[in-house]
Structures are given as structure tokens and as C-alpha cells.
């Protein structure tokens, strides 16, 4: 069955955070970007400036909202922020480093690794709950932009949830999807069929990407 290309989505993880020197569970903790994190998105904005872009979305946390502003500016766009696109809430772990979590809550990191889908920190969310929050908002955004090119700046956990949903990857395997700071993912839809043209890339891949204008066979 031949299908025409329709919408195109650039899905980004925010740039490096100010506390990136340690592995931290930032979640809803509103940490700022590091200077390097800002530079990552200036490079992305430069690579993206000559590509058509209709709308830019992000979560409402500082680290994504600032990245969204940087890439939206060359296109004269005002980003739209949604709290539903926030990272997984880590409850009592919010803002703590891995070392601090091990010291304050011994054994809980091991529990989390054994139950990716269902484990939650006290006051936090499970990945199942994150999925229930993120996917309806993502599908709403998709439904509003059937023929557009858009950017979404979100978080490592959020991006993994979206990619796993589109590609049929079981929740327990979402950490097989790499999402470094500033990660670039390119999703090309062919009517209702998404194709992941890039996962976990960087700004250089945007510069070399070409929007396909021919029909392809969707098997």
C-alpha cells in the first residue's frame, strides 16, 4: 500500500542540565540548563532554521521551555508548553543524585530496576502513569497537525514513552532507547503510519536530513 508523507515531528530531549555533573533524578525539579545545554540547542536551531516548522511544543519546565524558545525564534514562533509533557515525577527523589538516593533510600534503586513499569518513589509516578499522562497529549498534538512539521522538546523518559508507543516496544524495554541530552529523533508520518527516521541523533543529522516527497511502500 502506497502512502503519501504527511506530518513530520522533530522530537528532542532538552539540553544538558546545570546539575549534569552527577546523575540526578530531576523529574519535576525545575533545574536550569548548563551553558553547554544552551549551546546544544543553539546548534540545533541553526541546523533547523532552513527546515519548515509550523509549531513548537515543550513541557512547562524551564529546561525544555528554554530549548523550545531557542529553536522557535528563527521561525518567528511562540512555543506552546504543556504540563502533561513533564518528565516522570520522582517524588522524594526529586533533585537528588544517585549517590544521595542510595544513602537516603537504600535498596530502592534495585527495586526500580526490577519493576520498570510499576515502581514509584513515594509521592512520585510509575512509568505506567507517565504513559497515561503523556500519550493522550501526544496524540492530541498529532491530531491537530496532520500535514505540518513540528518540534516537541521533552525529556528522556517522555521521549522513550512516545517512541515505545509508536514502535510497539514493551514498557520494560524502554531503556534500550538511548536519549542523551540534546537527543534528536525524527518521526515521519505516512498518513497514520509513523516511521522513525532517526533515534538518538544530534544536530548534524538535522542538517543532512531531507523531507521525502515521494510515495513509499508501507509493508
C-alpha positions in Angstrom: 0.0 0.0 0.0 1.5 3.3 -1.1 1.0 6.3 1.3 2.0 9.9 1.0 4.2 11.6 3.6 2.1 13.7 6.0 3.3 15.3 9.2 6.9 15.3 10.4 7.9 15.6 14.0 11.3 16.5 15.4 11.3 15.1 19.0 14.1 16.5 21.2 15.4 15.8 24.6 16.3 19.1 26.4 20.0 20.1 26.6 22.4 19.3 29.4 21.3 20.4 32.8 23.1 22.6 35.3 23.5 19.6 37.7 24.6 17.2 35.0 27.9 16.6 36.8 26.2 13.9 38.7 23.4 11.6 37.7 20.3 13.3 39.2 16.7 12.4 39.3 15.3 15.8 38.3 11.8 14.8 37.4 9.6 17.8 38.1 12.5 19.6 39.8 12.9 22.8 37.8 16.6 22.7 37.1 18.2 25.1 34.7 20.3 24.3 31.6 24.1 24.4 31.7 25.9 26.7 29.3 26.7 23.6 27.2 23.0 22.7 27.3 22.1 26.1 25.8 24.8 25.7 23.2 23.4 22.3 22.2 20.1 23.9 21.3 21.7 26.9 19.5 23.4 24.3 17.2 20.0 22.5 16.8 18.3 25.9 16.0 21.0 26.6 13.4 20.5 23.2 11.8 16.8 23.6 11.8 16.4 27.2 10.6 16.0 26.3 6.9 13.6 23.5 7.5 9.9 24.2 7.6 8.5 24.4 11.1 4.9 25.2 12.0 4.7 24.8 15.7 7.0 24.1 18.7 5.8 22.3 21.8 7.5 21.6 25.1 6.8 20.7 28.7 6.4 23.6 31.1 9.7 23.0 32.9 12.5 25.5 32.5 14.9 23.1 30.8 12.6 22.3 28.0 10.8 25.7 27.7 14.1 27.5 27.1 15.2 25.0 24.5 11.9 25.4 22.7 12.3 29.2 22.7 15.8 28.9 21.2 14.6 26.7 18.2 11.3 28.6 17.8 12.9 32.1 17.5 14.4 31.8 13.9 10.9 30.8 12.7 9.1 33.6 14.5 7.1 31.1 16.6 6.0 31.2 20.2 6.3 27.8 21.9 3.3 26.1 23.5 4.0 24.5 26.9 2.0 21.5 28.3 2.5 20.2 31.8 1.5 16.7 30.5 4.8 16.6 28.8 6.8 16.8 32.0 9.3 14.2 33.0 8.4 11.3 35.3 7.8 12.6 38.8 10.4 11.1 41.2 8.6 12.2 44.4 11.0 12.1 47.4 13.9 11.6 45.0 13.4 14.9 43.1 16.6 16.7 42.5 18.7 14.1 44.3 21.8 12.5 42.8 22.1 8.7 42.5 24.5 8.7 45.4 22.1 10.6 47.6 19.3 8.3 46.8 21.4 5.3 47.7 22.3 6.9 51.0 18.8 8.1 51.9 16.7 5.3 50.5 18.9 2.1 50.4 17.7 -0.7 48.1 15.1 1.4 46.3 17.2 1.8 43.1 17.4 -2.0 42.8 13.6 -2.3 43.3 13.1 0.2 40.5 15.3 -1.8 38.1 13.3 -5.0 38.8 10.0 -3.3 38.1 10.3 -0.6 35.5 6.6 -0.4 34.7 5.2 -0.4 38.2 7.8 1.0 40.6 7.3 4.5 42.0 9.0 6.6 44.7 6.8 7.8 47.5 5.0 10.8 46.1 6.1 10.0 42.5 4.8 8.3 39.4 5.1 4.9 37.8 6.0 4.6 34.1 2.5 3.3 33.5 1.2 6.6 35.0 3.6 8.6 32.9 2.4 6.8 29.8 -1.2 7.5 30.7 -0.4 11.2 31.0 1.9 11.7 28.0 0.3 9.6 25.2 -3.1 11.2 25.2 -1.5 14.7 24.9 0.9 13.5 22.2 -2.0 12.0 20.2 -3.9 15.2 20.6 -1.0 17.2 19.2 -0.6 14.7 16.3 -4.3 15.0 15.5 -4.0 18.8 15.3 -1.1 18.8 12.8 -1.9 16.2 10.2 0.1 18.0 7.5 2.5 20.1 9.5 6.1 19.9 10.6 6.5 20.4 14.3 9.0 20.2 17.1 8.5 18.8 20.6 11.1 19.4 23.3 10.6 17.0 26.1 12.5 14.7 28.5 14.3 11.4 28.3 11.5 9.4 30.0 8.8 11.2 28.0 10.6 10.6 24.7 11.1 6.9 25.4 7.4 6.6 26.2 6.4 8.2 22.9 8.9 6.2 20.8 8.0 2.9 22.6 4.3 3.6 21.9 4.8 4.4 18.2 7.2 1.4 17.6 5.4 -1.2 19.8 8.3 -1.6 22.2 7.3 -3.1 25.6 7.5 -0.8 28.5 10.0 -3.0 30.3 12.5 -2.4 27.4 12.2 1.4 27.1 15.8 2.0 28.5 17.0 0.2 25.3 16.2 3.5 23.6 19.1 5.9 24.1 18.2 9.6 24.8 21.3 11.7 25.7 21.0 15.4 26.4 20.1 17.2 23.2 19.0 13.9 21.5 17.3 14.4 18.1 14.6 12.0 17.0 12.9 12.4 13.6 9.4 10.9 13.0 7.9 10.9 9.6 4.3 10.0 9.3 2.8 8.5 6.2 -0.9 9.2 6.8 -1.3 7.3 10.1 1.8 5.2 9.9 4.9 6.6 11.7 8.4 5.8 10.6 11.3 6.6 12.9 13.9 8.1 10.5 16.3 8.9 13.4 16.5 8.0 17.1 19.1 9.5 19.4 20.9 11.6 16.9 22.3 15.1 17.1 22.2 18.5 15.3 24.4 17.2 12.5 21.7 14.7 11.5 19.1 17.5 11.1 21.4 19.4 8.7 21.6 16.3 6.5 18.0 15.1 6.7 15.8 15.5 3.7 12.0 15.7 3.7 10.8 12.9 1.5 8.3 14.0 -1.2 7.8 10.7 -2.9 5.5 7.8 -2.0 6.9 4.8 -0.2 5.6 1.3 0.3 4.4 0.7 3.8 4.6 -3.0 4.4 
